[in-house]
Amino acid sequence: MGKRADVSSALKHQILMISDEILTCLQRVDDNRLLIATKKPEGLKILRAAYYKVYGEHYQEGCGPCHEKAFYKLMKILNNPKSFTPMAEKKYVLKKGYQVSLFGSGEIYTNNNLTDKRAAALLRERPQLAKNFVTINGKPADEWQIKTAAKKIPKATEVTGLIEKAHTQAEFKAVVAVGNDSKTGAGATGKEREKLTKTE
């Protein structure tokens, strides 16, 4: 395990998301890989401090290869820093110990691998996941939930009623655009479309 060359200044300029302080911290872990691999107290102290600096929490110890896992997670960031957003800079943060996923998808997200872009997409697909977050788009999650609740999604019965009141194809299309998530309105939609086609 030889020492790796210092992170070049060109690489530092390339990486906007990670501060010089975190890069230096990661480099220090890499420079002390032998002490960490042999589980010397001074090496583990460096590893623990770096992990906390990067993730804002301590890694679980006493699980066999826990130090090695923590080391490789940090080295993954050092080797591909563009893929990492420090906790302090994340706009979407899950509650401590929480994870989210979509039904039918094998992907499971925690604060360690959830990017802001993916979090925003997940919340668009399933707004109810908001209860697992402490921060959404840089603001407290409860503010986002209040705002989302204010955007009332019409119930299926309301959509059906609006469809039945539509007199033209244009009115019908406007209603369907509002209530396109409503499964119950599907039957009424088909019937009303037939009526409107005949009358126009």
Residue pairs with C-beta under 8 A, 6 or more apart in sequence:
1 33
1 34
1 37
3 30
3 31
4 27
4 30
4 31
6 27
7 23
7 24
7 26
7 27
7 78
11 81
12 20
12 23
14 82
15 23
15 81
15 82
17 81
17 82
17 84
17 85
17 86
17 89
18 77
18 81
18 84
18 86
19 86
21 53
22 53
22 54
22 86
23 78
23 81
25 49
25 50
25 53
25 54
26 50
26 54
26 74
26 75
26 77
26 78
27 78
28 46
28 50
29 36
29 46
29 47
29 50
29 71
29 74
29 75
29 78
30 75
30 78
32 42
32 43
32 46
32 47
33 71
34 43
35 42
35 43
35 46
36 43
36 44
36 46
36 47
36 67
36 71
37 43
37 68
37 71
39 67
44 67
47 67
47 70
47 71
47 74
48 58
48 59
50 74
51 58
51 59
51 70
51 73
51 74
52 58
54 74
54 77
54 84
54 86
54 87
55 87
55 111
55 112
56 87
56 88
57 96
59 66
59 69
59 70
59 73
60 66
61 67
63 69
73 112
77 83
77 84
85 115
85 116
87 93
87 111
90 111
90 116
90 135
91 116
91 119
91 135
91 136
91 137
91 138
92 114
92 116
92 119
92 120
92 123
92 133
92 135
92 136
92 137
93 111
93 133
93 134
93 135
94 100
94 109
94 110
94 111
94 114
94 132
94 133
94 134
95 132
95 133
95 134
98 110
98 132
99 108
99 109
99 110
99 132
100 108
100 109
100 114
100 122
100 129
100 132
101 107
101 108
101 109
102 122
102 125
102 126
109 118
109 119
109 122
119 133
119 136
120 137
122 129
123 129
123 130
123 133
123 136
127 148
130 136
130 141
130 144
130 145
130 148
131 141
131 145
133 141
133 144
134 140
134 141
135 141
136 143
136 144
137 144
153 181
154 162
154 178
154 179
154 182
155 182
156 179
156 182
156 183
156 184
156 185
157 184
158 179
159 175
159 178
159 179
159 182
159 184
159 185
160 182
160 184
160 185
160 188
162 175
162 178
162 179
163 172
163 175
163 176
163 179
163 185
163 188
163 189
163 192
164 188
164 192
165 171
166 172
166 174
166 175
166 192
166 196
167 196
168 196
168 200
169 196
169 197
169 200
172 192
172 193
172 196
176 189
179 185
